[in-house]
Amino acid sequence: MAKRRKTIPRLAEGELEILQMLWRENGVTILEAQKALDLPIGYTTVQTRLNRLVKKGIVKKTSARPGRYTAS
């Protein structure tokens, strides 16, 4: 039986920026992430990118309100 290789998901440039910010900030809410990025980027865009990273298994989100995101 052949071993399955773990695939590394492809990341868009915006997702990489989010991930780098998460490594610096050590866990943020969406609003904190938007401010920490210091880019002209909308709240919903940050939210979408964070949720895509969660779906890819690279970022974790707490169930607390508001949710906090951390790099895995």
N, C-alpha and C positions, 0 to 999 in steps of 0.2 A: 504494500500500500504506500503510495507516494505521500510525502509530507506536504501540507499546505503551507505556502509562504504567506506571512502576514503582509498584506499590502498597505502601503503608506498612502493616505488620501492626498489628492492634489489640492493645493491651497491657492486661492486667488491672492493677488497683491493686497487687497483690502483685508482679507482674512489674516494674512501674515502680520499686517500692521496691528490688528487687534491682538493677536497672540503675543507679539513683542510687548505691547502695552500691559497685557495680563501678567507677563513675567516680571515686569517692573513694579506693578501696583499690588500684586498679591491678593487678588479678589476684589471685584467691583460690582456695583449695580450698573444698569444700563446708563443711567444719567452720569454716574461717576466715570464710566468708560468713555462716554461722549466728551466729557470735559478733559479727561486725561489724554485723549487722542490729540486734542488741540488742532483739529482740522475742521474745515467747513463741511461737516457731515451731519446729516439729520439723525434724530433720535431713532426713527424707525429703521434707518439703514444700519445703524449700530446694532439694534435689536436683531435684525435679520441675520447679520454676519455672526453675531454671537450664537444664535440658535442653529445656524448651519454648522458651526464648529462643535456645538454640543452633539448634533446629529452624527457628525463624523467621528465622535469619541475623543476629540482632542481637548475639549473644554468641559468642565462639570458645572452644573447649576444646582444651587440649593433649592429646597422646596419652600423655604421661608419667604415671606413677603416683605419688601421686594426681594426678588431672587438675586443671589450673588453668584458671579461667575468667576471660576478659577481655572488656570491652565492645569491639565492633568499631568 
